[in-house]
């Protein structure tokens, strides 16, 4: 996998390994890996396109799992708190939280000053 996280040297390597292992339980990841062979055989996608797509999805899923790990451990957190733990950019965290909210995985559970607090459902 080519995907790298921002400030990868500062990210807790154990957390990244745990997140990486967890994403293979994820339906989106399993679906893509399972469909990849079929898409390649049917010439619907090139090997290069598939690898790029796989890298992007795996990177997204690892980042989402890192966010979920923080919420699992802390209960509730703001975007800024999640950013401090994961070294992910706040804008990127917000994008992932929006996606996780649409998937009914997280929700806004309160406010702290000007920040929303997020928690796993």
C-alpha positions in Angstrom: 0.0 0.0 0.0 1.4 3.4 -1.0 -1.0 5.6 1.0 0.7 7.5 3.8 -0.7 9.5 6.6 0.3 13.1 7.3 3.3 13.3 9.7 3.4 9.5 9.6 6.6 9.5 11.7 4.6 11.1 14.5 1.6 8.8 14.3 1.4 6.1 16.9 2.5 3.1 14.8 0.6 0.6 17.0 -2.6 2.6 16.4 -2.0 2.6 12.7 -1.4 -1.2 12.7 -4.6 -1.8 14.7 -6.5 0.5 12.3 -5.0 -1.3 9.3 -6.1 -4.7 10.7 -9.6 -3.4 11.6 -10.3 -2.1 8.1 -10.2 -5.6 6.6 -13.3 -6.3 8.6 -14.9 -3.4 6.8 -17.5 -4.2 4.1 -16.2 -1.4 1.8 -12.7 -2.8 1.9 -13.7 -6.4 1.4 -16.1 -5.5 -1.5 -13.4 -3.6 -3.3 -10.8 -6.3 -2.9 -13.3 -9.0 -4.0 -14.5 -7.0 -7.0 -11.0 -5.9 -8.1 -10.1 -9.2 -9.7 -13.4 -9.3 -11.6 -13.0 -5.7 -12.7 -9.5 -6.4 -13.9 -10.5 -9.5 -15.8 -13.4 -7.8 -17.5 -11.0 -4.9 -18.5 -13.4 -2.4 -16.8 -10.5 -0.9 -15.0 -6.7 -0.9 -15.5 -4.4 -2.3 -12.9 -3.0 1.2 -12.3 -6.5 2.6 -11.8 -7.4 -0.2 -9.4 -4.2 0.3 -7.4 -4.9 4.1 -7.1 -8.5 3.4 -6.0 -7.4 0.8 -3.5 -4.8 3.1 -2.1 -7.3 5.9 -1.6 -9.9 3.7 0.0 -7.4 2.0 2.3 -6.0 5.4 3.3 -9.5 6.8 4.0 -10.5 3.7 6.0 -7.3 3.7 8.1 -7.9 7.4 8.9 -11.5 6.7 9.8 -10.5 3.9 12.0 -7.9 6.1 13.7 -10.7 8.6 14.4 -13.0 5.8 15.7 -10.2 4.6 18.0 -9.9 8.0 19.6 -13.7 8.2 20.1 -13.7 4.7 21.5 -11.0 5.5 24.0 -12.2 9.0 25.0 -15.9 8.7 24.6 -16.4 12.2 23.1 -13.9 14.4 21.3 -13.8 17.6 19.3 -12.1 17.8 15.9 -9.2 19.6 17.5 -8.7 16.9 20.1 -8.9 14.1 17.5 -6.3 16.0 15.4 -3.9 16.2 18.3 -4.0 12.5 18.8 -4.0 11.4 15.2 -1.9 14.2 13.6 -4.6 14.4 10.8 -5.6 17.8 9.5 -8.8 19.1 11.1 -10.4 19.6 7.6 -9.7 16.0 6.8 -11.2 14.8 10.1 -14.3 16.9 9.4 -14.7 15.2 6.0 -14.4 11.8 7.6 -16.8 12.6 10.5 -19.4 13.7 7.9 -19.0 10.4 6.1 -19.1 8.5 9.4 -22.2 10.4 10.4 -23.9 9.5 7.1 -23.0 5.8 7.8 -24.6 6.1 11.4 -21.2 5.4 13.0 -20.8 8.8 14.8 -23.0 11.6 15.9 -22.7 15.1 17.4 -23.4 14.7 21.1 -22.7 18.2 22.4 -20.6 21.3 22.3 -17.5 22.5 24.0 -17.1 26.3 23.5 -17.3 26.7 19.7 -16.5 23.1 18.9 -18.9 20.2 18.4 -18.3 17.0 20.3 -18.5 13.7 18.5 -19.1 10.2 19.8 -19.5 6.7 18.4 -23.1 5.5 18.2 
